[in-house]
Amino acid sequence: MDPRVEEHAKIIVEWSTEIKPGDMVTIAASPASHDLAVAVSKEVARAGGIPMVLMSSEEIARAFFDGASEETLKIFPKHEKSLTESTDVFIFIRSPVNIKALANVEPNKMLTVGKVRKEINDIRLSKRWCLTVHPCATLAQQANMSLDEYQDFVYNATLIDWKEESRMMYLMKEHLERHNDIRFVGPETDLYASTKGRIWIASDGKHNLPSGEVFTAPVEDTVEGKIYFDIPFLFQGKVIEGVRLTFEKGEVVDYSAEKSQDVLKKILEIDEGSRRLGEMAIGTNRGIKQYTLNMLFDEKIGDTIHCALGNAYKDNNGTNTSAVHVDMIKTMIDGEIIAGDEVIYSKGKYFYEM
């Protein structure tokens, strides 16, 4: 086994989820992530935890949507809720075979399932959990890389000194929480929001791995201005590019996209909460050098910011509710991030680098 896989597993178990003796651990993995699932299971057992591995894939998910009637889609999966309640730690390993398997599923079907399972997802989020990626040919192809190149890409972003990264992110969190607002300024962008009473979270590899972001939930009705997201992203198998949003009193009042505007329109019409921001964030992981249409990596790119339409995290003291949480990213190498009267980031440097 590649020793980097074993190192990855140790970070997941020791740093991200801090497995303890007696922990009931559910590992959701795909066939292509077999090596990492093996390594994680061994590390969980060494730490005294009890691993259970569930196999999943995009084609299995597609089969459900193809076979289910409208009535079936609305059935609450109580057996899944029981498993979720009995699990202490969830580890999700993404290593897809076909990232387009769900592309032609009617979006309303997936939205229905998302609404039905929201209670279960909320329970999962209340537990210790970690989402990570095992390098595979599909993701390498999506990133326009060879498999060797993609393995290097993943491990350069993941196998880093998370203790030191955490220290710098918590320093940024402290500075952001000295102020009651945040402003993103850059090309075609001037977006403001109050953050009074909200909590900034330093995402330091405890949940997403790799990680590298500091984020909050803005006060919902205070978001004002415009923003241009220049990095493409995927939503339910569709690539959306060049999103422009204008906000007034927290709500999107004008929008456009250079590609897949019809999909953006559907996102905004999902529910009342999908027209408001549930998250505003700063990416800090400079081990990630380019976007790969994988949000686990892309939203963490150093020298970027991102915002999410839809559901806010309670840990941020956010109150916006929605069936979706859709992240969109903007490069800030020519921009500034300002909190109160303090420049947090300016043209390639964070405040602690200036």
C-alpha angles and dihedrals in degrees: 000000000000104000088225088066090055091047089050090053092050092053090050094050101035103033109019103040103012093216114212131196110283097021115148104223126193115197115195108198141160125228090256091058094057096121094053092044088055093048093046092048090053093049092047090052092048088054091052098256128133111234126204117185121209119193119222137163141176091253091054089052090047091050090057093053092045093051103036123095121218088261092051092051089059096053114112111234099229093173089059090049090053092052091047093051091049095050122092097188133023122201116188118194116192118202107143128197096196118020090182096057092106097037095103098041112116104260092223089062092057091044090053091052090045091055093045093051098041092104090055093047090051090054090050091051090053090060131068107277142162131196118199143156132239111206113252139165093257094057091042090055091047088053092047091242138120115252091254091051092048092050089054090047093052096044094045087058097041111033097065137119098281092179091062092041088052092052093055094044092051089051088055091047090054092052093047092050091055087073137054101222146037132214130191115201126181145104108343088349137109110145125167134184139167116243096184111147092008127118125231113217124207106216100206104166097288094115111005115042115224096031137158115155140113112211145170142177112253120226097272103232096040101070108117135170138028138297137188118209107204100179116085119235140186126245117181091335096313124112114229119194139184100012117188120189132182120198132200121179089348098306131105107250098169133021144167140171131202090218131024096007088160089062091048088052090054091051091053091049097049094097141321093278095055090071092060133066118258095178143026116186149172121223116221109168107112090178085078106076103175143014119264103180088258110117093202086070104022098060090053097054110132115248093030139102129205138194130198127215113216136012120041125212117249089217087069090050086248119160104188112115128198142144089244141049109195118184122207125186137214129188113234103188087118095035145073137234114208130186114188104314094333125101106223095179134007129179100325103336135089116218092260089057097049 
